[in-house]
Amino acid sequence: MEKSKVYFTSDTNRDALVKLYDKLGKELKGNVAVKLHTGERGNQNFLRPEFVKPLVDKVNGTVVECNTAYGHDMGGHRFNTMEHEQVLKEHGWSENFDVEILDAAGPDMVLEVPNGLRIQENYVGKDLNKYNSMLVLSHFKGHPMGGFGGGLKQLSIGVASTAGKCWIHSVGQSRDMKDCWEKPVEQDQFLEAMGDAAESVHDYFKDNIVYVNVLKNLSVDCDCCHVAEDPCMKDIGVMISTDPVAIDQACVDMVFNSKDPGRDHFVERVESRNGRHTIEAAEKLGFGSRDYELINIDEE
């Protein structure tokens, strides 16, 4: 079986995103959703609009987001559409792009996960059905719950509606923000539920989906944290692939093999949450492979 191709450049300037997309040679057609993390209010590490603009413009994409599942008590200002739209304006997204909050209005779209390890259905914003293709443009970084965030997290938690986020985090016990965080959950089961949800979105777009992971601003905290640690490692580069499992595995490998002084701090965050299990679970579901070929376009 042919290995999944992951293209890499150490160039972290914004034009590198377009260069990689052209190299991949996979044209996203029709109405293109660009799923990225627009950053919680107070966060300093999220990828800025001006950085992603050349690639978003190239695919003529609409930046899409979904409301979160954590309120003011957890530092959240994006759990309802009105406040979320305000943060989008503050962070410069609305002035640079067409932006849509997919679950601004209900009811949610339900994506089936018939072979799911932990959940058999995933709840996403109903307006996902407006789009023919998706560019998953992820800021690779650590995460306080998942260990790390990359393409698989963007597919699962990122695309899920508020109810869907609750469903994944509670491993199918609740779709309500009021009690989903109180449900007893084993860490590996939560990571497996993320894999299940990721598969449902990947399969929804079939062959019309591309993944970009940006290894820049490498903090151990996610862009959803309103108070986040500053980056602990130097920027590494950018990757692109059609395989979400392969690209996340390649990013983890590159961080783990790094000689950067901040590497151990980042690795501790991943290991303490058993973060690599999400990749293992996703591979088990069969929509990607951890066996990849890394193609460094800087050497061509």
N, C-alpha and C positions, 0 to 999 in steps of 0.2 A: 504493500500500500504506500502511495506517495505521501511524503511528509507535507504537512501544512507549511506554506511559505509565509514568513514574517519578514518584512523589509524594515531596515533600520538605518537611521542617520544620527550622527552625534550633533548635528546642527539643530539648535533649538530656536532659531529665528523663525518668524512666522511663514516665510516663503518655503521653508522645509516641508510644511504640511502639504502644500500643493505639489511640490516635487515628488513626494512619496505617493500621493494619490495618482499622479500621472504614471509613476513607475508601476504601481499595482495594475493599472490598465483595466480596472473594473468601473464602468460608468454607471452611476446611479441615475435612474430615469424617473420621469413623472414628477409627482409632488413629493419632494424629499424632506423628511423630518431630520433635523440635526439635534440629537439628544446629547446634551452636555450639562455640566453642573455650573449653574449661574452664581453660586455662592450665597451662604447665609449672611445676613447683616452682621458686620463686625469681623468677618473672615478676611484675611489678608493674602491668602495663598491661591485662590481660585484663578483659573486662566482668564485673562482679560479679553473683552470683546475685540479689541484691536489686534490681538494675537491670532484669533481664529478667523477673523473676517475674510482674508483672502480665500481660504478653503470653503467657508460657508457660501461666499459669493460665487465661487466656481461651480458648486453643485446647485446654485440657485435655491438654497435651502431655507426652511423656516426653523428657527430655534424653538424647540419644544421642551417644556418642563411639566412637572406634576406637583401638586401640593404635598407638603410634608405631613408627618404624623406626630410631631412634637410641638407643644405649645410654648407660650411665654415662659412658663416655669422651667423649661429646658433650654431657654435662649432662642426659641423659634419665632420667626416673623414671616414664615412662608406657608403656614398651615391652612390659611384661608386665602381665597383668590384676591381679595382687595389688598391685603397686606403684601402678598406675594408680588403682585403687579407693581407695588411701590418699590420693593427691593430691586426688582428688575430694572426699574427706571434709575434708581440710585447707582446701580452697578453698570449702567451704560448699555444694557442689552436692547432696550426698547428703541433707543435712538439710532442704533446701528443695524437692526434686523427686524424682520417680521417675527413676532414672538407669540406663541400660543401655549396657554396652560391647558393641557389635554383633559384634565378632570375639573375644569372650571364649572361645568354643569353635568349633572347626572342624566341617566343612570350609567354606571360603569359598564365597560365592555368586559365580558368574561372570556378568557382564553383557557381552553382545556389543556390539562397536563396529564394525559391518560397513563403515562408511565412514570409519573412523578414519584420520587423517593419519599417525600413528606407531604406534599400538597398536590391535589388533583385539579385545581383551578387557580387561575391568577386573575386579579382584578386590575384593569388599566383604564385610563381615561377614555371615554367613548370617542373622543375626537381623533384617536389614533387611526380610525378608519378613513380619514381624509388622505392618508399618505400611502404612496406606492413603494417608497424606498426609505431606508434609514441610514444615516451616518452616525455612528456611535463614537462621539469625540470625547474621550475620557482623560481626565487629569489623573495620572497614576500617583497614588500617595498612600499613606497609612490610613487606618480607620480604627476608632475606639471600640467598635463592636465586631467588625468583620476581619480585622487584622490589616487588610489593605483594600483599596478600592481601585478597580480598573474597569475593563469592558464588561465583565460578568455582573458586577455590582450595578453598573449603569443600566444594563439590560433589565435587571430584576427590581431592586429597590427604586432605581431611577425612573423607570417607566411606569411602575405601579402607581395607582391612585392612592389617596390617603387611606382608603379602606384596604387597598391591596398591600400597602406597606405594613399596616397593622396585621394583616393576614400572614404575611411572610415572617415578620418579627415574632409573632405568637405561634408560628408553625401550625396555622390552620385552626386556631382556637377563638380568634376574635377579629372582627373588622371595625372595631370601635376604638377610637383614640382614648376613650375614658377608662378602658380596662385592659387594653392589649398589652401594655407594659407590665402589668401585674401577673400575667400568666407565667407559670413555671415552664422554662424552656431549657433544653440541653443545647450547649453551644454547637455541637456538630449537627444537630437536627436543624438549627437555624441556618447554618451554612448550606446544608442540603436543600432546604426550602428555597434559598436564594438560587441555587442551581436549577431547581424545578422551574421557578418563575422566569429565569433567564432563557431556558429552553423554549418556553411558550412564545416569547417575543421573537427570538431568533427564527423559530419555525413559522411564525405569522408572516414574516417578510420573505421567507424562503431564500431565494438566491439574490435578493435585492437589498443587501446589507453589507456595510463595510465598517471596520473597526480601526480607530486611531487611538493609541495610548501615548500620552505626553509625559515623559519622565523629567519633570521640571518642578521647581518649588517643592522638593521632596520632604514634606513634613510627615510626622507620624500621625497627624490628625487630618480628618476629612474636611472638605470644603463646607460641610454642613455644620461644622463647629463654629459658634460665634466667638469663642475664645480658643484659638488654635496655636500650637507651638510653631515657631518659625522653622523653616526648612533645616534639616540636620545633615543633608548631603548636597554636594554640588549637582547641578543639572547633568543628566546623562544623555538624553536624546529623545527621539520620537520613533514610534513603530506603527506599521499599518499591516492589516491582514484581513482576510475574509473569515478567519477562524477565531472566535472569542476565547476559546480555551488556550489555543496556542499562543496568542498574543499576551494573555495574562501570565502564562507560564514563562514566556521569554522575558517579560519584565521582572518577574520575581527572581528568575535566574540571574539576570544582569545585576540586580541589587545585591543578591546574596553573594555573588562572585566579586563584588566591588572591593577595592582597597581603600575606599573613602573612609576617613576617620569616623564619620557619622553612621557608617554601615551597621554597626552592632546595635545601635539604638533603634534603627528602623527594623532590623531583623527581629529584635526582641518584641516589638509591637506585633509583627506578623505571627511569630511563633507562640506568643502568649495567648493568642486568640485562635490558634490552629488554623490560621487563615488559608493555608494552601489546600485545606480540605474542600473548599468551594470549587477549586479547579478539579480536584479528584472526583467530586460528585458530578460536576458538569461532564467530564469525560465519560463517566459511567453511564450517563444518559444518552451518550452517543452523538451529540451535536458539535463535537470538536475533539481535538486530540492534543495531548501534551507533547507529542512527538513532532518537532518542528524543524524546519531549516531556516536559519537566520541568515538573511542576505544583507550585507552591509553595503549600501549604495555609495558610501564614501570611498570604497576601494575600487570602484568601477572606473 
